């Protein structure tokens, strides 16, 4: 009887062992290496909204804060390598050239520092808030000011070469700006009055301008212009995405989508995040190849990283989308259901970094 009981017990344990399996390791796309809370101090009123952008250069992550401090972090550990208090809110991302970084603040002051030590090369007052990253091209810096001015400087000395000023009614604009695009002898820029324009590279003289949106307000052409299929693609979140002839400024095509996120070019396809919460893969001719509804809120930023589409939306979520199935394979909550990414999602082969509207800096690996 005792032997029979032991036999039954052993058989039961053997069957249980066969039924029990080691839990499968969960595969996640988003792996946070480190994060920083850069929320500035405030007592009451509206929450401070983060509009800035991070950058990665030479294994260093650069991020300016609303408190006016530019920090350089080690990309692996998040340790602060150097920190400079510029005593002005820093809204735009840095730009790199040679061994230096350039960035500006709300006071209108442009700073150029050594990327590794933080030593100041020069600083210059440009007279209006700097909310976007400077743009470097062929020994020159272009800085777009809040006062609807594009300043062209010698990158080595800070000498101003020319300034283009545009009169824009303040009541009709969000005061947002595009990142300039240099094509041959032209500088392509979007304006806050609904126009896309081309300036001569040498003199800053307006060559052509084209109205892209006809609404009465919030008509800023603030989608960074990109070159694709021989055209310039840009637009306003309050209108349709447009393709423009770079020589004449004539509108070649309008795309049947309205987007908040800067268009991202992947090969011969556009990756778009729409105001309706969709992610689209679209051909340059305007044909929608694939689409997926990922949020009830607009998509604020898109990019391509590790063979996936990465999209941030106004519901506070970051999502990874498989481009073959257009299914969401992973998602990450950015800390607040009102978080968004108003600037670029920055990528390298190994890292991805972003700055949320709730002033959180994330580094993914």
C-alpha atoms as one frame of an Amber mdcrd trajectory, in Angstrom:
protein
   0.000   0.000   0.000   2.838   2.334   0.890   4.643   1.442  -2.341   1.487
   2.139  -4.406   1.077   5.556  -2.765   4.686   6.510  -3.515   4.276   5.364
  -7.123   1.153   7.478  -7.591   2.928  10.469  -5.995   5.931  10.097  -8.295
   3.760   9.769 -11.394   1.787  12.844 -10.363   4.941  14.870  -9.866   6.249
  13.743 -13.265   3.029  14.831 -14.968   3.062  18.157 -13.106   6.655  18.722
 -14.169   5.668  18.133 -17.787   2.800  20.608 -17.495   4.838  23.354 -15.831
   7.081  25.345 -18.152   9.500  28.115 -17.437   7.842  31.465 -18.150   8.816
  32.889 -21.522  10.907  36.019 -21.316   8.849  39.022 -22.429  10.305  40.764
 -25.467  10.137  44.548 -25.274  11.098  47.044 -27.930  11.490  50.013 -25.596
  14.333  49.666 -23.092  14.934  52.811 -21.030  18.634  53.118 -20.343  18.185
  56.245 -18.205  15.865  59.219 -17.800  16.029  62.726 -16.329  13.273  64.894
 -14.864  14.057  68.438 -16.045  10.782  70.009 -14.960  11.553  73.588 -13.852
  10.384  74.879 -10.522   6.982  76.562 -10.500   4.421  77.429  -7.817   1.059
  77.759  -9.542  -0.595  78.425 -12.871  -0.082  76.554 -16.109   2.349  73.659
 -16.209   5.613  74.515 -17.990   5.545  72.842 -21.404   8.743  71.374 -22.813
   9.234  72.323 -26.465  12.951  71.608 -26.663  14.834  68.780 -28.287  17.716
  66.563 -27.375  20.732  65.730 -29.567  23.360  62.955 -29.553  26.919  63.602
 -30.741  30.140  61.658 -30.102  28.494  59.526 -27.366  27.231  62.631 -25.588
  23.577  63.600 -25.111  22.932  67.350 -25.050  19.811  68.879 -23.535  19.023
  72.447 -22.548  16.445  73.043 -19.832  13.739  75.618 -19.204  15.815  76.668
 -16.183  18.545  77.822 -18.557  21.076  75.044 -18.015  22.768  73.195 -20.867
  23.800  69.701 -19.796  26.065  67.227 -21.551  25.360  63.628 -20.460  27.351
  60.476 -21.019  25.200  58.412 -23.376  25.803  55.117 -21.553  25.406  56.147
 -17.918  23.532  59.448 -18.018  26.280  61.007 -15.904  26.652  64.779 -16.337
  29.937  65.495 -18.134  29.576  69.266 -18.036  26.884  71.791 -17.241  26.558
  75.491 -18.093  24.005  77.926 -16.682  23.193  80.317 -19.540  20.665  82.261
 -17.437  18.012  82.138 -20.148  15.415  79.513 -21.025  16.849  77.125 -23.613
  14.170  76.035 -26.056  15.955  74.784 -29.160  18.260  71.848 -29.731  21.989
  72.149 -30.348  23.664  71.994 -33.762  27.084  70.441 -34.312  29.947  71.693
 -36.448  33.580  70.643 -36.271  34.381  70.422 -32.531  31.613  72.755 -31.391
  27.936  72.942 -30.595  25.686  75.948 -31.170  22.387  76.718 -29.454  20.257
  79.663 -28.420  17.938  80.867 -25.694  14.814  82.928 -25.174  16.941  86.016
 -24.480  18.078  85.903 -28.110  21.646  85.006 -27.224  23.458  82.415 -29.355
  26.095  80.283 -27.626  28.907  78.328 -29.305  30.842  75.948 -27.057  33.362
  73.129 -27.417  31.393  69.893 -27.530  33.647  68.006 -25.096  34.683  70.608
 -22.506  31.853  73.128 -22.733  34.391  75.956 -23.106  32.778  79.045 -24.650
  34.029  79.972 -28.122  31.737  82.979 -28.495  28.251  84.260 -27.685  26.258
  86.840 -29.613  22.940  88.613 -29.042  20.609  88.324 -32.042  17.748  90.411
 -30.660  14.847  87.926 -30.554  14.145  84.576 -28.877  15.790  81.491 -30.377
  13.395  78.549 -30.085  14.737  76.198 -32.744  18.109  74.630 -33.459  20.630
  76.557 -35.551  21.462  74.981 -38.901  25.055  74.492 -40.093  26.041  74.450
 -43.752  29.405  75.034 -45.425  31.077  77.084 -42.661  27.871  79.027 -42.026
  25.167  79.035 -39.336  21.510  79.839 -39.966  19.444  80.846 -36.933  15.674
  81.259 -37.178  14.380  83.788 -34.631  10.937  84.068 -33.103  10.591  87.544
 -34.582  10.324  86.001 -38.082  13.956  86.641 -38.924  16.499  84.288 -40.447
  20.060  85.223 -39.507  23.041  83.992 -41.545  26.360  83.998 -39.664  29.952
  82.953 -40.140  30.160  79.853 -37.930  33.791  80.434 -36.955  33.505  84.045
 -35.818  29.801  84.751 -35.285  29.887  87.627 -37.779  26.406  88.338 -39.188
  26.414  88.089 -42.992  22.754  88.887 -43.667  19.345  88.961 -41.983  16.004
  88.283 -43.665  13.048  89.916 -41.888   9.417  89.086 -42.581   6.336  90.962
 -41.382   3.855  88.497 -39.873   0.642  89.445 -37.979   1.126  88.153 -34.440
  -2.566  87.328 -34.006  -2.513  84.707 -36.769   0.458  82.609 -35.748   1.739
  80.100 -33.242   5.200  81.667 -33.722   6.651  78.305 -34.730   9.514  77.886
 -37.204  10.946  75.298 -39.586  14.474  74.022 -39.886  16.005  75.628 -43.011
  16.895  73.408 -45.975  19.765  74.386 -48.298  19.350  73.327 -51.942  22.055
  74.584 -54.278  22.046  78.376 -54.004  18.718  78.536 -52.156  17.661  78.382
 -48.518  14.155  76.931 -48.178  12.193  78.061 -45.108   8.610  77.993 -43.893
   7.038  81.172 -42.573   4.418  81.784 -39.904   2.080  83.531 -42.382   1.318
  80.331 -44.316   4.026  80.682 -46.963   7.007  78.559 -47.960   9.841  80.615
 -49.419  13.271  80.400 -51.020  16.039  82.867 -50.172  19.292  83.320 -52.048
  22.114  81.678 -50.119  24.566  84.535 -50.609  22.404  87.628 -50.061  19.238
  86.457 -48.268  17.017  87.929 -50.994  13.578  86.364 -51.485  13.547  84.377
 -54.756  10.030  82.945 -54.561   7.243  82.381 -52.065   4.215  80.089 -52.219
   1.165  80.085 -49.968   0.544  76.574 -48.655  -2.438  77.146 -46.364  -5.421
  79.507 -46.591  -6.846  79.380 -43.061  -7.246  82.577 -41.080  -5.081  81.612
 -38.107  -2.540  79.060 -36.837  -1.181  78.789 -40.360   2.512  78.427 -39.548
   4.401  76.412 -42.164   6.416  74.673 -39.485   6.896  71.169 -40.895  10.604
  70.847 -41.645  11.017  70.897 -45.443  12.564  67.742 -46.913  13.767  66.976
 -50.420  12.180  63.906 -52.017  11.539  62.898 -55.612  12.908  66.204 -56.906
  10.354  68.134 -54.847  10.276  69.928 -51.504   7.727  68.510 -49.100   6.426
  70.695 -46.278   3.240  72.189 -44.942   1.246  73.387 -41.958  -0.556  71.232
 -39.374  -3.693  73.233 -40.147  -3.551  72.386 -43.869  -2.517  69.622 -46.214
   0.990  68.347 -46.820   2.363  69.820 -50.049   5.033  69.040 -52.652   6.617
  72.156 -54.180   8.930  72.654 -57.167  12.246  73.907 -55.700  13.051  76.038
 -58.759   9.792  77.938 -59.167   7.910  77.402 -55.933   4.903  76.090 -57.844
   2.795  73.531 -55.989   3.278  70.203 -57.750   1.044  68.059 -55.562  -1.056
  68.145 -52.417  -1.257  65.058 -50.243  -4.617  64.127 -48.679  -3.302  64.238
 -45.114  -2.807  66.798 -42.342   0.098  66.124 -40.015   1.577  67.541 -36.809
   4.746  65.453 -36.991   7.654  66.355 -39.230   7.586  64.056 -42.300  10.227
  61.324 -42.235  11.676  60.000 -45.499  12.573  56.307 -45.607  13.851  55.345
 -49.029  11.104  56.281 -51.485   8.388  56.324 -48.849   7.137  58.956 -46.438
   6.425  58.006 -42.840   3.694  60.294 -41.559   1.820  60.780 -38.292  -1.586
  62.343 -38.839  -3.860  64.627 -36.848  -6.323  61.704 -36.715  -3.910  59.482
 -34.764  -2.816  57.387 -37.719   0.608  56.277 -38.889   0.945  56.155 -42.679
   3.398  54.768 -45.170   2.888  56.852 -48.308   4.542  56.870 -51.715   5.935
  60.111 -53.089   3.070  60.183 -55.568   0.577  60.396 -52.718  -0.577  56.775
 -52.723  -1.161  55.444 -49.205   0.631  52.103 -49.012  -0.137  51.183 -45.411
  -1.909  52.788 -42.496  -2.683  52.055 -38.871  -4.826  53.825 -36.303  -2.693
  53.892 -33.165  -4.295  56.640 -31.068  -7.414  58.728 -30.606  -5.114  61.763
 -30.356  -2.876  63.344 -33.025   0.574  61.891 -33.616   3.168  64.516 -32.704
   6.423  62.871 -33.852   7.548  59.920 -35.978  10.841  58.271 -36.860  12.340
  54.959 -37.993  14.479  53.010 -35.534  15.601  49.384 -35.439  13.378  48.432
 -38.400  10.239  49.822 -36.781   8.176  52.977 -36.985   8.280  54.865 -33.690
   5.483  57.345 -33.040   4.630  59.668 -30.149   1.077  60.919 -29.710  -0.823
  63.430 -27.585  -2.191  60.688 -25.317   1.225  60.439 -23.650   2.248  57.207
 -25.373   5.256  56.193 -27.410   4.540  53.261 -29.748   6.599  50.919 -31.923
   4.823  49.786 -35.087   5.858  46.818 -37.222   6.020  48.218 -40.781   5.036
  44.862 -42.312   1.868  44.231 -40.304   1.299  47.831 -39.085   0.614  46.381
 -35.645   1.749  48.042 -32.428   4.373  45.714 -30.950   5.220  47.746 -27.863
   4.296  50.979 -26.142   5.776  53.183 -23.479   3.975  55.703 -21.257   5.837
  59.010 -21.098   4.726  59.756 -17.547   1.606  61.837 -18.147  -1.476  61.320
 -20.312  -0.974  64.827 -21.712   2.647  64.278 -22.705   3.727  64.697 -26.297
   6.950  65.186 -28.240   6.926  68.563 -29.966  10.429  68.250 -31.358  12.482
  65.518 -33.013  12.891  61.953 -31.832  16.670  61.617 -32.141  18.136  58.306
 -33.289  21.503  56.614 -33.762  22.028  52.926 -34.624  22.219  52.087 -30.895
  20.249  54.794 -29.123  17.057  56.787 -29.298  16.436  59.930 -27.285  13.448
  62.225 -26.860  12.214  65.086 -24.715   8.570  65.081 -23.669   6.343  68.106
 -23.206   6.403  67.323 -19.477  10.154  67.991 -19.479  11.305  64.389 -19.228
  14.445  63.336 -21.071  14.556  59.658 -22.088  17.406  57.605 -23.495  16.416
  54.245 -25.018  18.826  51.483 -25.993
